[in-house]
Amino acid sequence: MQKFATINGKKIAYTDVGQGQPIICVHGWAMHKDMFNGLSEGLSGQFRVISLDLAGHGASHDAKGPFTIERAADDLFALCESLELTNIIALGWSMGMHVWWDLISRYGEGRLAGLVIEDMSPKVYNTADWHHGTLNGRTVDGIEQMLEEMCQDWTTFSYRFVPRIFAKGLGDKWVALADRVMHDTLKNDPNIMASYWRSMAKQDYRSLLPNLKTPVFIARGGLSQLYGSDVADYLSQNIKQSEIVNFAQSGHAPHLEQPELFTKTLAVFAAKHNKVAAFAANHKKQVKTSTQ
């Protein structure tokens, strides 16, 4: 069921279904919370699944700026506080992962039990000494011209961008999925999307990775058109407690392209890293030992 929270003076839309350990899903650039509906349906019998529309997206389209990664992270943290959430499995899809990384960099990991990185790089644009950004090798050179063209003709930009979210050449299922996402993407305000893109382009979370204490599940899209398989390898090499799961028939959105496998894998990861359940089991074991 959709709800609204007043966060930093703005109304932010979110859904909240199920009970138990919370899984919070943060969508990617120009996407929205309802793209996690299938995941919510598959997990809500065992977990509490929360997804939100970042300001300027979906049902939060009326929220005013600034439209930046930092503001999105502030809103996300405020929502976690207002709902008194702890023991969180934090899922970030694409830009949503930048929101989680920014939250961690400024607010810490205290509320988290696990982190799920869905096909995302800690630094989007490539440089002379960084080659794990976008697969096309794009650098920040020319970004302002690109954003100007985006704002002038959002429809054309969307028709170029959306098909690249999904794996190529895998049949009618993916075509239908892309058509549905295209319909929703065209509703976005291009100026707001340009602001987020500009903010995302500035981020660099590489130095954060070695200091993460939270267990991490890296969801690699085996056929991603946006990021190469080397990005997941880099993440795994630089995050102490991490595991890669390769979704061989997925592009940039494994939770949409291979939903059953993604849901099952996420459920196993979340249950494995449930701090509350682990504490209860350990307490029960101690009580039993002391009474023998």
MARNUNU-979351 format. One record per residue (C-alpha): residue in three letters; x, y, z. Coordinates in nm, 3 decimals. Example, Ala and Ser with C-alpha at 12.3 -4.5 7.8 and 13.67 -1.06 7.14 Angstrom:
% residues 2
{aa:ALA | east:1.230 | north:-0.450 | up:0.780}
{aa:SER | east:1.367 | north:-0.106 | up:0.714}
//
This chain:
% residues 292
{aa:MET | east:0.000 | north:0.000 | up:0.000}
{aa:GLN | east:0.134 | north:0.343 | up:-0.093}
{aa:LYS | east:0.200 | north:0.586 | up:0.192}
{aa:PHE | east:0.350 | north:0.932 | up:0.222}
{aa:ALA | east:0.605 | north:1.057 | up:0.473}
{aa:THR | east:0.686 | north:1.422 | up:0.527}
{aa:ILE | east:1.065 | north:1.428 | up:0.512}
{aa:ASN | east:1.272 | north:1.745 | up:0.528}
{aa:GLY | east:0.950 | north:1.936 | up:0.463}
{aa:LYS | east:0.867 | north:1.733 | up:0.149}
{aa:LYS | east:0.617 | north:1.453 | up:0.084}
{aa:ILE | east:0.796 | north:1.134 | up:-0.018}
{aa:ALA | east:0.596 | north:0.832 | up:-0.139}
{aa:TYR | east:0.680 | north:0.481 | up:-0.027}
{aa:THR | east:0.527 | north:0.134 | up:-0.004}
{aa:ASP | east:0.551 | north:-0.083 | up:0.305}
{aa:VAL | east:0.433 | north:-0.444 | up:0.294}
{aa:GLY | east:0.492 | north:-0.753 | up:0.504}
{aa:GLN | east:0.645 | north:-0.799 | up:0.847}
{aa:GLY | east:0.981 | north:-0.900 | up:0.988}
{aa:GLN | east:1.331 | north:-0.795 | up:0.891}
{aa:PRO | east:1.313 | north:-0.484 | up:0.669}
{aa:ILE | east:1.441 | north:-0.484 | up:0.313}
{aa:ILE | east:1.457 | north:-0.130 | up:0.175}
{aa:CYS | east:1.474 | north:-0.098 | up:-0.204}
{aa:VAL | east:1.602 | north:0.220 | up:-0.371}
{aa:HIS | east:1.542 | north:0.253 | up:-0.745}
{aa:GLY | east:1.770 | north:0.371 | up:-1.020}
{aa:TRP | east:1.786 | north:0.692 | up:-1.221}
{aa:ALA | east:1.453 | north:0.788 | up:-1.385}
{aa:MET | east:1.286 | north:0.476 | up:-1.242}
{aa:HIS | east:1.037 | north:0.442 | up:-0.950}
{aa:LYS | east:0.942 | north:0.229 | up:-0.650}
{aa:ASP | east:0.678 | north:0.018 | up:-0.828}
{aa:MET | east:0.953 | north:-0.155 | up:-1.022}
{aa:PHE | east:1.007 | north:-0.350 | up:-0.701}
{aa:ASN | east:0.645 | north:-0.470 | up:-0.680}
{aa:GLY | east:0.732 | north:-0.821 | up:-0.795}
{aa:LEU | east:1.010 | north:-0.841 | up:-0.539}
{aa:SER | east:0.772 | north:-0.719 | up:-0.268}
{aa:GLU | east:0.514 | north:-0.982 | up:-0.357}
{aa:GLY | east:0.774 | north:-1.257 | up:-0.347}
{aa:LEU | east:0.930 | north:-1.152 | up:-0.016}
{aa:SER | east:0.651 | north:-0.996 | up:0.192}
{aa:GLY | east:0.550 | north:-1.330 | up:0.341}
{aa:GLN | east:0.885 | north:-1.348 | up:0.516}
{aa:PHE | east:1.015 | north:-0.990 | up:0.526}
{aa:ARG | east:0.898 | north:-0.630 | up:0.556}
{aa:VAL | east:0.967 | north:-0.480 | up:0.213}
{aa:ILE | east:0.984 | north:-0.102 | up:0.177}
{aa:SER | east:1.050 | north:0.089 | up:-0.143}
{aa:LEU | east:1.040 | north:0.464 | up:-0.192}
{aa:ASP | east:1.017 | north:0.711 | up:-0.475}
{aa:LEU | east:1.312 | north:0.946 | up:-0.458}
{aa:ALA | east:1.220 | north:1.315 | up:-0.482}
{aa:GLY | east:1.118 | north:1.405 | up:-0.837}
{aa:HIS | east:1.043 | north:1.042 | up:-0.929}
{aa:GLY | east:0.715 | north:0.849 | up:-0.944}
{aa:ALA | east:0.459 | north:0.952 | up:-0.684}
{aa:SER | east:0.717 | north:1.186 | up:-0.525}
{aa:HIS | east:0.718 | north:1.397 | up:-0.844}
{aa:ASP | east:0.590 | north:1.708 | up:-0.662}
{aa:ALA | east:0.873 | north:1.711 | up:-0.406}
{aa:LYS | east:1.097 | north:2.011 | up:-0.457}
{aa:GLY | east:1.474 | north:2.008 | up:-0.499}
{aa:PRO | east:1.762 | north:2.002 | up:-0.470}
{aa:PHE | east:1.768 | north:1.683 | up:-0.676}
{aa:THR | east:2.100 | north:1.534 | up:-0.576}
{aa:ILE | east:2.242 | north:1.208 | up:-0.443}
{aa:GLU | east:2.314 | north:1.380 | up:-0.113}
{aa:ARG | east:1.957 | north:1.502 | up:-0.068}
{aa:ALA | east:1.823 | north:1.157 | up:-0.163}
{aa:ALA | east:2.048 | north:1.001 | up:0.102}
{aa:ASP | east:1.923 | north:1.251 | up:0.361}
{aa:ASP | east:1.562 | north:1.163 | up:0.275}
{aa:LEU | east:1.635 | north:0.792 | up:0.292}
{aa:PHE | east:1.801 | north:0.819 | up:0.632}
{aa:ALA | east:1.513 | north:1.034 | up:0.762}
{aa:LEU | east:1.265 | north:0.768 | up:0.647}
{aa:CYS | east:1.463 | north:0.496 | up:0.827}
{aa:GLU | east:1.457 | north:0.711 | up:1.141}
{aa:SER | east:1.088 | north:0.795 | up:1.120}
{aa:LEU | east:0.996 | north:0.427 | up:1.077}
{aa:GLU | east:1.248 | north:0.331 | up:1.349}
{aa:LEU | east:1.412 | north:0.076 | up:1.120}
{aa:THR | east:1.718 | north:-0.129 | up:1.212}
{aa:ASN | east:1.858 | north:-0.464 | up:1.096}
{aa:ILE | east:1.802 | north:-0.337 | up:0.739}
{aa:ILE | east:1.890 | north:-0.518 | up:0.419}
{aa:ALA | east:1.970 | north:-0.221 | up:0.194}
{aa:LEU | east:1.914 | north:-0.281 | up:-0.178}
{aa:GLY | east:2.041 | north:-0.022 | up:-0.423}
{aa:TRP | east:1.967 | north:-0.065 | up:-0.791}
{aa:SER | east:2.194 | north:0.145 | up:-1.015}
{aa:MET | east:2.181 | north:0.508 | up:-0.889}
{aa:GLY | east:2.000 | north:0.377 | up:-0.580}
{aa:MET | east:2.330 | north:0.224 | up:-0.472}
{aa:HIS | east:2.494 | north:0.566 | up:-0.483}
{aa:VAL | east:2.221 | north:0.685 | up:-0.248}
{aa:TRP | east:2.300 | north:0.406 | up:-0.001}
{aa:TRP | east:2.678 | north:0.464 | up:-0.029}
{aa:ASP | east:2.628 | north:0.833 | up:0.037}
{aa:LEU | east:2.408 | north:0.757 | up:0.337}
{aa:ILE | east:2.675 | north:0.523 | up:0.478}
{aa:SER | east:2.952 | north:0.776 | up:0.419}
{aa:ARG | east:2.775 | north:1.038 | up:0.633}
{aa:TYR | east:2.548 | north:0.846 | up:0.871}
{aa:GLY | east:2.731 | north:0.516 | up:0.912}
{aa:GLU | east:2.622 | north:0.152 | up:0.889}
{aa:GLY | east:2.462 | north:0.117 | up:1.231}
{aa:ARG | east:2.114 | north:0.046 | up:1.101}
{aa:LEU | east:2.225 | north:-0.203 | up:0.835}
{aa:ALA | east:2.251 | north:-0.582 | up:0.841}
{aa:GLY | east:2.332 | north:-0.634 | up:0.473}
{aa:LEU | east:2.393 | north:-0.444 | up:0.151}
{aa:VAL | east:2.282 | north:-0.546 | up:-0.200}
{aa:ILE | east:2.460 | north:-0.380 | up:-0.494}
{aa:GLU | east:2.262 | north:-0.429 | up:-0.813}
{aa:ASP | east:2.481 | north:-0.369 | up:-1.121}
{aa:MET | east:2.646 | north:-0.043 | up:-1.018}
{aa:SER | east:2.992 | north:0.113 | up:-1.011}
{aa:PRO | east:3.126 | north:0.330 | up:-0.727}
{aa:LYS | east:3.236 | north:0.583 | up:-0.991}
{aa:VAL | east:3.024 | north:0.610 | up:-1.305}
{aa:TYR | east:3.256 | north:0.798 | up:-1.538}
{aa:ASN | east:3.591 | north:0.670 | up:-1.659}
{aa:THR | east:3.925 | north:0.850 | up:-1.627}
{aa:ALA | east:4.281 | north:0.780 | up:-1.736}
{aa:ASP | east:4.332 | north:0.565 | up:-1.425}
{aa:TRP | east:3.978 | north:0.432 | up:-1.379}
{aa:HIS | east:3.827 | north:0.190 | up:-1.630}
{aa:HIS | east:3.543 | north:0.038 | up:-1.426}
{aa:GLY | east:3.288 | north:0.306 | up:-1.508}
{aa:THR | east:3.030 | north:0.279 | up:-1.783}
{aa:LEU | east:3.094 | north:0.007 | up:-2.038}
{aa:ASN | east:3.106 | north:0.254 | up:-2.327}
{aa:GLY | east:3.415 | north:0.419 | up:-2.175}
{aa:ARG | east:3.240 | north:0.753 | up:-2.137}
{aa:THR | east:3.422 | north:1.030 | up:-1.948}
{aa:VAL | east:3.282 | north:1.353 | up:-1.804}
{aa:ASP | east:3.393 | north:1.540 | up:-2.115}
{aa:GLY | east:3.084 | north:1.659 | up:-2.299}
{aa:ILE | east:2.844 | north:1.582 | up:-2.014}
{aa:GLU | east:2.687 | north:1.928 | up:-2.017}
{aa:GLN | east:2.615 | north:1.907 | up:-2.389}
{aa:MET | east:2.459 | north:1.564 | up:-2.335}
{aa:LEU | east:2.240 | north:1.696 | up:-2.053}
{aa:GLU | east:2.132 | north:1.991 | up:-2.266}
{aa:GLU | east:2.027 | north:1.754 | up:-2.543}
{aa:MET | east:1.848 | north:1.538 | up:-2.284}
{aa:CYS | east:1.642 | north:1.834 | up:-2.164}
{aa:GLN | east:1.564 | north:1.952 | up:-2.516}
{aa:ASP | east:1.440 | north:1.613 | up:-2.637}
{aa:TRP | east:1.360 | north:1.381 | up:-2.347}
{aa:THR | east:1.166 | north:1.141 | up:-2.566}
{aa:THR | east:1.457 | north:1.069 | up:-2.799}
{aa:PHE | east:1.696 | north:1.035 | up:-2.507}
{aa:SER | east:1.462 | north:0.791 | up:-2.332}
{aa:TYR | east:1.424 | north:0.576 | up:-2.642}
{aa:ARG | east:1.803 | north:0.548 | up:-2.659}
{aa:PHE | east:1.851 | north:0.485 | up:-2.286}
{aa:VAL | east:1.575 | north:0.247 | up:-2.176}
{aa:PRO | east:1.654 | north:-0.045 | up:-2.413}
{aa:ARG | east:2.011 | north:-0.044 | up:-2.275}
{aa:ILE | east:1.878 | north:-0.125 | up:-1.928}
{aa:PHE | east:1.792 | north:-0.478 | up:-2.035}
{aa:ALA | east:1.988 | north:-0.762 | up:-2.192}
{aa:LYS | east:1.991 | north:-0.764 | up:-2.573}
{aa:GLY | east:1.852 | north:-1.037 | up:-2.790}
{aa:LEU | east:1.663 | north:-1.244 | up:-2.533}
{aa:GLY | east:1.318 | north:-1.239 | up:-2.687}
{aa:ASP | east:0.970 | north:-1.096 | up:-2.646}
{aa:LYS | east:0.971 | north:-1.102 | up:-2.266}
{aa:TRP | east:1.245 | north:-0.838 | up:-2.253}
{aa:VAL | east:1.084 | north:-0.631 | up:-2.528}
{aa:ALA | east:0.758 | north:-0.616 | up:-2.334}
{aa:LEU | east:0.944 | north:-0.524 | up:-2.018}
{aa:ALA | east:1.131 | north:-0.243 | up:-2.195}
{aa:ASP | east:0.804 | north:-0.112 | up:-2.341}
{aa:ARG | east:0.648 | north:-0.091 | up:-1.994}
{aa:VAL | east:0.950 | north:0.085 | up:-1.846}
{aa:MET | east:0.959 | north:0.325 | up:-2.143}
{aa:HIS | east:0.599 | north:0.428 | up:-2.078}
{aa:ASP | east:0.687 | north:0.525 | up:-1.720}
{aa:THR | east:1.021 | north:0.686 | up:-1.803}
{aa:LEU | east:0.863 | north:0.931 | up:-2.046}
{aa:LYS | east:0.664 | north:1.082 | up:-1.756}
{aa:ASN | east:0.976 | north:1.218 | up:-1.589}
{aa:ASP | east:1.079 | north:1.583 | up:-1.585}
{aa:PRO | east:1.404 | north:1.595 | up:-1.787}
{aa:ASN | east:1.540 | north:1.890 | up:-1.588}
{aa:ILE | east:1.508 | north:1.694 | up:-1.265}
{aa:MET | east:1.667 | north:1.390 | up:-1.426}
{aa:ALA | east:1.954 | north:1.605 | up:-1.554}
{aa:SER | east:2.015 | north:1.734 | up:-1.202}
{aa:TYR | east:2.041 | north:1.380 | up:-1.065}
{aa:TRP | east:2.268 | north:1.272 | up:-1.350}
{aa:ARG | east:2.499 | north:1.567 | up:-1.289}
{aa:SER | east:2.511 | north:1.479 | up:-0.918}
{aa:MET | east:2.573 | north:1.110 | up:-0.986}
{aa:ALA | east:2.855 | north:1.195 | up:-1.227}
{aa:LYS | east:3.046 | north:1.370 | up:-0.946}
{aa:GLN | east:3.033 | north:1.081 | up:-0.700}
{aa:ASP | east:3.329 | north:0.858 | up:-0.618}
{aa:TYR | east:3.277 | north:0.599 | up:-0.342}
{aa:ARG | east:3.589 | north:0.391 | up:-0.401}
{aa:SER | east:3.754 | north:0.493 | up:-0.073}
{aa:LEU | east:3.442 | north:0.384 | up:0.119}
{aa:LEU | east:3.451 | north:0.023 | up:0.004}
{aa:PRO | east:3.744 | north:-0.118 | up:0.207}
{aa:ASN | east:3.593 | north:0.026 | up:0.526}
{aa:LEU | east:3.252 | north:-0.138 | up:0.490}
{aa:LYS | east:3.172 | north:-0.369 | up:0.780}
{aa:THR | east:2.832 | north:-0.477 | up:0.648}
{aa:PRO | east:2.809 | north:-0.805 | up:0.448}
{aa:VAL | east:2.752 | north:-0.735 | up:0.079}
{aa:PHE | east:2.574 | north:-0.926 | up:-0.198}
{aa:ILE | east:2.689 | north:-0.808 | up:-0.542}
{aa:ALA | east:2.427 | north:-0.877 | up:-0.811}
{aa:ARG | east:2.606 | north:-0.882 | up:-1.145}
{aa:GLY | east:2.407 | north:-0.855 | up:-1.465}
{aa:GLY | east:2.589 | north:-1.102 | up:-1.687}
{aa:LEU | east:2.465 | north:-0.930 | up:-2.003}
{aa:SER | east:2.463 | north:-0.572 | up:-1.874}
{aa:GLN | east:2.496 | north:-0.308 | up:-2.145}
{aa:LEU | east:2.591 | north:-0.043 | up:-1.889}
{aa:TYR | east:2.866 | north:-0.200 | up:-1.673}
{aa:GLY | east:3.118 | north:-0.472 | up:-1.744}
{aa:SER | east:3.166 | north:-0.785 | up:-1.536}
{aa:ASP | east:3.494 | north:-0.634 | up:-1.412}
{aa:VAL | east:3.298 | north:-0.388 | up:-1.196}
{aa:ALA | east:3.163 | north:-0.668 | up:-0.976}
{aa:ASP | east:3.514 | north:-0.815 | up:-0.954}
{aa:TYR | east:3.652 | north:-0.478 | up:-0.843}
{aa:LEU | east:3.382 | north:-0.445 | up:-0.579}
{aa:SER | east:3.446 | north:-0.795 | up:-0.448}
{aa:GLN | east:3.821 | north:-0.737 | up:-0.429}
{aa:ASN | east:3.774 | north:-0.417 | up:-0.230}
{aa:ILE | east:3.489 | north:-0.517 | up:0.004}
{aa:LYS | east:3.593 | north:-0.762 | up:0.275}
{aa:GLN | east:3.261 | north:-0.940 | up:0.334}
{aa:SER | east:3.122 | north:-0.973 | up:-0.016}
{aa:GLU | east:2.991 | north:-1.234 | up:-0.256}
{aa:ILE | east:2.911 | north:-1.210 | up:-0.626}
{aa:VAL | east:2.604 | north:-1.369 | up:-0.776}
{aa:ASN | east:2.603 | north:-1.368 | up:-1.155}
{aa:PHE | east:2.263 | north:-1.334 | up:-1.323}
{aa:ALA | east:2.361 | north:-1.477 | up:-1.656}
{aa:GLN | east:2.047 | north:-1.379 | up:-1.849}
{aa:SER | east:2.016 | north:-1.028 | up:-1.707}
{aa:GLY | east:2.130 | north:-0.686 | up:-1.813}
{aa:HIS | east:2.124 | north:-0.390 | up:-1.573}
{aa:ALA | east:1.810 | north:-0.502 | up:-1.386}
{aa:PRO | east:1.836 | north:-0.862 | up:-1.257}
{aa:HIS | east:1.541 | north:-0.816 | up:-1.018}
{aa:LEU | east:1.320 | north:-0.751 | up:-1.323}
{aa:GLU | east:1.486 | north:-0.980 | up:-1.576}
{aa:GLN | east:1.534 | north:-1.289 | up:-1.357}
{aa:PRO | east:1.287 | north:-1.214 | up:-1.078}
{aa:GLU | east:1.249 | north:-1.564 | up:-0.934}
{aa:LEU | east:1.622 | north:-1.624 | up:-0.900}
{aa:PHE | east:1.683 | north:-1.273 | up:-0.766}
{aa:THR | east:1.406 | north:-1.303 | up:-0.507}
{aa:LYS | east:1.526 | north:-1.644 | up:-0.390}
{aa:THR | east:1.890 | north:-1.529 | up:-0.369}
{aa:LEU | east:1.797 | north:-1.213 | up:-0.179}
{aa:ALA | east:1.582 | north:-1.407 | up:0.068}
{aa:VAL | east:1.870 | north:-1.642 | up:0.146}
{aa:PHE | east:2.113 | north:-1.352 | up:0.189}
{aa:ALA | east:1.874 | north:-1.158 | up:0.414}
{aa:ALA | east:1.799 | north:-1.457 | up:0.637}
{aa:LYS | east:2.169 | north:-1.532 | up:0.669}
{aa:HIS | east:2.242 | north:-1.179 | up:0.788}
{aa:ASN | east:1.945 | north:-1.121 | up:1.017}
{aa:LYS | east:2.105 | north:-0.970 | up:1.328}
{aa:VAL | east:1.789 | north:-0.998 | up:1.538}
{aa:ALA | east:1.739 | north:-1.367 | up:1.459}
{aa:ALA | east:2.107 | north:-1.436 | up:1.525}
{aa:PHE | east:2.092 | north:-1.256 | up:1.859}
{aa:ALA | east:1.776 | north:-1.446 | up:1.961}
{aa:ALA | east:1.930 | north:-1.780 | up:1.866}
{aa:ASN | east:2.249 | north:-1.705 | up:2.056}
{aa:HIS | east:2.052 | north:-1.588 | up:2.362}
{aa:LYS | east:1.842 | north:-1.904 | up:2.356}
{aa:LYS | east:2.160 | north:-2.113 | up:2.335}
{aa:GLN | east:2.312 | north:-1.929 | up:2.634}
{aa:VAL | east:1.996 | north:-1.972 | up:2.841}
{aa:LYS | east:1.987 | north:-2.343 | up:2.764}
{aa:THR | east:2.353 | north:-2.382 | up:2.857}
{aa:SER | east:2.311 | north:-2.199 | up:3.188}
{aa:THR | east:2.019 | north:-2.421 | up:3.296}
{aa:GLN | east:2.196 | north:-2.749 | up:3.231}
//
